[in-house]
């Protein structure tokens, strides 16, 4: 099923127009025809099947059928704090975490991050937003995750009080597994932060600071995962535990 997002106000209409890049994708890449059915989502938890009634030169009119709730969101809000990885790995992280139900992605610079703060990295955010929107359409997400501009480690620490569970995946942790941590919780978390280190790993001083700010340090097993794999493993284990 091909899916497209429109804004909530557009979604209210009987007939919506798919335009811009989405129109190009619909008409030139997917080559959809009048009479075909697509799924339209309002990026606010609702979707509807829609019949393409007209494909014009710069927009496609779609008649919306019955509206219904999207049931693909996790029962908790998840923010991923991802230490800024090298190359295009952050695109992989954005794509896979979107498929796994993440809500917010916040790149950050840690002590051993190879990538240092630069305007170039800030400019990449627009590209990452496109990756997340496309992964949201492919996976049928009710709400497209947000991608924030990179922050420093101090800012990460200052944000942790916004969450009722902070999970730091630490490669040198041997005893405390994610399962043990989740089993020890007295209540089901509603707002979860996942924190993943860079290719060079976390500095023990960073781990100490995270602990001071209420973070739970967990192992993801005996093998060392790539930085772009670890968040996905943690979130899918979390979903398995709670779903
Ligand atoms: N340089 C580190 C080393 O060789 O020990 C490896 C860092 S790993 C490539 C990148 C990040 O993924 C880590 O900082 C951690 O957040 C996460 N990670 C990878 N494997 C993990 C594991 N077995 N347990 C917990 N976290 C892990």
Boltz pocket constraint, residues with backbone or C-beta under 6 A from the ligand:
constraints:
  - pocket:
      binder: B
      contacts: [[A, 168], [A, 169], [A, 170], [A, 171], [A, 172], [A, 173], [A, 195], [A, 196], [A, 197], [A, 198], [A, 199], [A, 200], [A, 201], [A, 202], [A, 218], [A, 219], [A, 220], [A, 221], [A, 222], [A, 223], [A, 224], [A, 225], [A, 226], [A, 227], [A, 230]]
      max_distance: 6.0
